[in-house]
Amino acid sequence: MQMQPPHDTTEADDFTTVDDRSPAALRGLLADATARADDPSGSPLAGQTVALLFEKPSTRTRVSFETGLTRLGGHAQFLGPDDLQLGAGEPLRDTARALSGYVDGIVARLFDHEDLLTLAEYASVPVVNGLTDAAHPCQTLADLLTLRQTVGLDASLTWVGDTNNVCRSLVVGCAALGVDLTVATPAGYGLDDGLLERAVALGGPPETTTDPAAAVADADAVYTDVWVSMGEDPDGDKRAAFVDGGFGVDSDLLGLAADDAVFMHCLPAHRGEEVTEAVLESGQSVVWQQAENRLYAQEALLELTVG
């Protein structure tokens, strides 16, 4: 029997990667997020329900989306791995079509990015990427908002660490908005050619280096993340490459940046590995502002995408 084709998705406005939105649309989202932070009144999503389909545990993503939907007048329906028939073998395409009959949008936090694309293909409502192995676009919205609020989008930003999903989305977002980005990674852990090509198409690739000290020198913002991502098998050789290469952000490394540089981290942090306690709790750290900005950025995204 031939498989039924997916629903018509012409009205869906998915956000699976940062470059699903044009540079102008991204700037508009940041402006809308700033407005939501200043004035959270209004209920543009009154009567709307959004399913939160989460395979992975979450603090910031889950709570910020649930709170944001409440503040927008909508309703969040959380669906964990034990709440659906997916665990009993129902195909994701069937879940997508069923949920589309009940809700007005889906936020999905999944292990495999290909599963997210399948969900978006078969759902007839907008699908938002709440994190996959390949991308974390909602985090990038909050990161760009934080830069806009602190050092400005015309500042220089240095990423120190693994080229994980957060880094990959940041590369695309910075290219789209013209942010001067440098990515420092150990040899063998750099950005792939496909991602660099996407960045070139948007405006320009980041500078890349294997020297964290040179990358951080005079930077206006320094950003890092864990070296081993959620769901990834711990790799002693990988950790050794980061430790031996001096990729942990401590006071000495941050001291090479501009005097008024800010420190960023998407959290959760592994204190003593990719960042020291002293840096994370320092006056230069804007990680809590960055985390709070998830709420405002996602409110703006939901209003545009679902509303």
C-alpha positions in Angstrom: 0.0 0.0 0.0 1.3 3.4 -0.9 2.0 5.7 2.0 -0.3 8.6 2.3 1.5 11.9 1.4 2.0 14.6 4.0 -0.6 17.2 4.7 -0.4 20.4 2.7 2.1 22.6 4.5 1.8 25.7 2.5 0.5 27.7 5.5 3.1 26.2 7.9 6.0 28.5 8.8 8.6 26.2 10.3 11.7 27.3 12.1 14.0 24.3 11.9 17.3 26.3 11.4 18.3 30.0 11.7 18.3 30.5 8.0 14.6 29.6 7.7 14.3 33.3 8.3 15.8 36.1 6.2 18.3 38.5 7.8 15.6 41.2 7.7 13.1 38.8 9.5 15.8 37.9 12.1 16.3 41.6 12.9 12.6 42.0 13.1 12.4 39.1 15.6 15.1 40.8 17.8 13.1 44.0 17.8 9.9 42.2 18.7 11.8 40.3 21.4 13.0 43.6 22.9 9.4 44.9 22.8 8.2 41.8 24.6 10.9 42.3 27.3 9.8 45.9 27.8 6.1 45.2 27.7 4.8 41.6 28.0 1.1 42.7 27.9 -1.3 41.4 25.3 -2.5 38.0 24.4 -1.8 37.4 20.7 -2.0 33.6 21.1 -5.3 33.5 23.0 -7.0 30.2 22.3 -3.9 28.7 20.7 -2.3 25.4 21.9 1.3 24.5 21.1 2.6 20.9 21.7 6.1 20.6 23.3 7.4 17.3 22.0 10.5 16.6 24.0 12.8 13.5 23.7 15.5 15.2 25.8 15.4 16.6 29.3 15.3 20.4 29.5 15.4 23.3 31.9 15.6 26.6 29.9 13.9 25.4 26.7 10.9 23.8 28.4 10.3 26.5 31.0 10.8 29.4 28.7 8.4 28.0 26.1 5.8 27.1 28.6 6.0 30.5 30.4 6.1 32.3 27.1 3.0 30.6 25.8 1.2 31.5 29.0 2.3 35.1 28.8 1.1 35.2 25.2 -2.3 33.9 26.2 -1.8 30.4 24.8 -1.5 26.9 26.2 1.5 24.6 26.2 0.9 20.8 26.0 4.1 19.1 27.2 4.6 15.6 25.7 7.6 13.7 27.0 9.0 10.4 25.7 6.6 8.4 27.8 3.5 10.4 26.9 3.1 9.3 23.3 2.7 6.2 21.2 6.1 7.0 19.6 7.7 4.8 22.3 5.4 2.0 21.3 6.5 2.2 17.6 4.1 4.6 16.0 5.8 6.4 13.1 6.7 10.0 13.6 4.8 10.9 10.5 1.6 9.5 12.0 2.2 11.5 15.2 2.8 14.6 13.2 -0.5 14.3 11.3 -2.5 13.5 14.5 -1.1 16.4 16.5 -1.8 18.7 13.6 -5.5 18.1 14.2 -5.3 19.2 17.8 -2.7 21.9 18.1 -1.7 25.1 16.4 2.1 24.5 16.5 4.7 22.1 17.6 8.0 22.8 19.4 10.2 19.7 19.1 13.4 18.9 21.1 14.7 15.8 19.4 18.0 13.8 19.2 18.0 13.5 15.4 17.6 16.5 13.1 16.3 14.2 10.4 13.4 13.4 12.7 12.6 17.1 13.0 12.5 17.4 9.3 10.2 14.5 9.0 7.9 16.0 11.7 7.9 19.3 9.8 7.2 17.6 6.5 4.1 15.7 7.7 2.7 18.3 10.2 0.3 20.9 8.8 1.1 23.3 11.6 4.3 25.2 12.2 7.2 23.2 13.7 9.9 25.0 15.8 13.2 23.4 16.5 13.8 23.4 20.3 17.1 21.6 19.8 18.5 18.7 17.7 21.9 17.3 17.2 22.5 19.6 14.3 21.0 22.9 15.3 19.7 25.1 18.2 18.2 28.1 16.5 16.2 29.4 19.4 19.3 29.6 21.4 20.9 31.7 18.7 18.0 34.1 18.8 18.6 34.7 22.5 22.4 35.0 21.9 21.9 37.6 19.2 19.4 39.5 21.5 22.0 39.4 24.3 24.7 40.8 22.0 22.3 43.5 20.9 21.6 44.5 24.5 25.2 44.4 25.7 28.1 45.0 23.2 26.0 45.5 20.0 25.7 43.4 16.8 28.7 45.3 15.3 31.0 43.9 18.0 33.4 41.0 17.7 32.4 37.6 19.1 34.7 34.7 19.7 33.5 31.1 20.2 35.9 28.9 22.1 35.2 25.2 22.1 33.3 22.4 20.3 31.5 23.0 17.0 28.3 21.6 18.4 24.7 22.4 17.5 24.8 25.7 19.4 27.9 26.8 17.6 26.5 25.7 14.2 23.4 27.8 14.6 25.5 30.7 15.9 27.6 30.7 12.8 24.6 31.0 10.6 23.0 33.7 12.7 26.1 35.8 12.9 26.6 35.5 9.1 23.0 36.6 8.5 23.4 39.7 10.7 27.0 40.6 9.9 28.4 39.8 13.4 32.2 39.5 13.4 32.6 35.9 14.6 35.8 33.9 15.2 35.6 30.2 16.0 38.5 28.6 17.9 38.6 24.8 18.1 41.2 22.1 18.4 42.5 20.6 15.1 40.1 18.0 13.9 37.0 19.6 15.6 36.4 22.5 13.2 33.4 23.5 11.1 32.3 21.4 8.2 32.4 22.7 4.6 28.6 22.5 4.3 28.1 24.9 7.2 30.7 27.3 5.9 29.0 27.4 2.5 25.7 28.3 4.2 27.5 31.1 6.0 29.1 32.4 2.8 25.7 32.5 1.1 24.4 34.6 4.0 27.2 37.1 4.0 30.5 35.6 5.0 32.0 32.7 7.0 33.6 33.1 10.4 37.3 33.3 11.0 38.6 29.9 12.2 41.7 29.1 14.3 43.1 26.4 16.5 44.6 29.1 18.8 42.2 30.2 21.6 44.4 32.9 22.9 44.7 34.6 19.5 41.0 34.2 18.9 40.0 35.8 22.2 42.5 38.7 21.9 40.6 42.1 22.0 37.2 40.3 21.5 34.1 42.1 22.7 32.4 38.9 23.7 33.6 35.4 24.5 31.3 32.4 24.2 31.8 28.7 25.2 29.7 25.6 25.8 30.2 22.1 27.1 32.7 19.9 25.2 30.5 16.8 25.3 26.9 17.5 24.3 23.8 15.8 25.7 23.4 12.3 24.3 27.0 12.2 23.0 29.2 9.5 24.3 32.0 10.9 26.5 35.3 10.8 24.6 38.5 10.9 26.6 40.5 11.8 23.6 38.2 14.6 22.7 38.4 16.1 26.2 42.2 15.8 26.2 42.3 17.8 22.9 40.4 20.6 24.5 42.3 20.5 27.8 45.7 20.3 26.2 44.9 23.0 23.7 43.9 25.5 26.5 40.3 25.8 25.4 38.9 26.2 29.0 37.9 29.8 29.5 39.5 31.0 32.7 40.4 34.5 34.0 43.7 34.5 32.1 42.1 33.7 28.8 39.2 36.1 29.3 41.7 38.7 30.3 43.0 38.8 26.8 39.7 40.1 25.5 38.6 43.7 25.5 38.4 45.4 28.9 34.6 45.5 28.8 34.1 42.2 27.1 31.2 40.0 28.2 31.2 36.2 28.7 28.5 34.0 27.3 27.4 30.4 27.9 24.2 28.7 26.9 24.1 26.5 30.0 24.2 24.1 31.7 27.9 24.7 32.4 30.5 22.2 33.6 32.4 24.3 36.0 36.1 23.5 35.9 36.0 22.2 32.3 35.0 24.6 29.6 34.7 27.5 32.0 35.9 28.2 35.6 33.7 29.2 38.4 35.4 32.5 38.6 34.6 33.5 35.1 31.0 32.2 35.2 30.3 34.2 38.4 32.2 37.2 37.3 30.9 40.7 36.6 31.6 40.1 32.9 29.3 37.1 32.8 25.9 37.7 31.1 24.8 34.1 31.1 21.7 34.7 33.2 20.6 37.6 31.0 21.3 35.3 28.1 19.1 32.6 29.6 16.3 35.0 30.4 16.4 36.2 26.8 15.3 32.8 25.7 11.8 33.8 27.0 11.6 37.0 25.1 13.1 35.7 21.8 10.8 32.7 21.8 7.7 34.8 22.6 8.5 36.9 19.5 9.1 33.8 17.5 5.9 32.1 18.6 3.8 35.2 17.9 5.2 35.4 14.4 5.2 31.7 13.6 2.1 30.4 15.4 0.0 33.6 15.5 
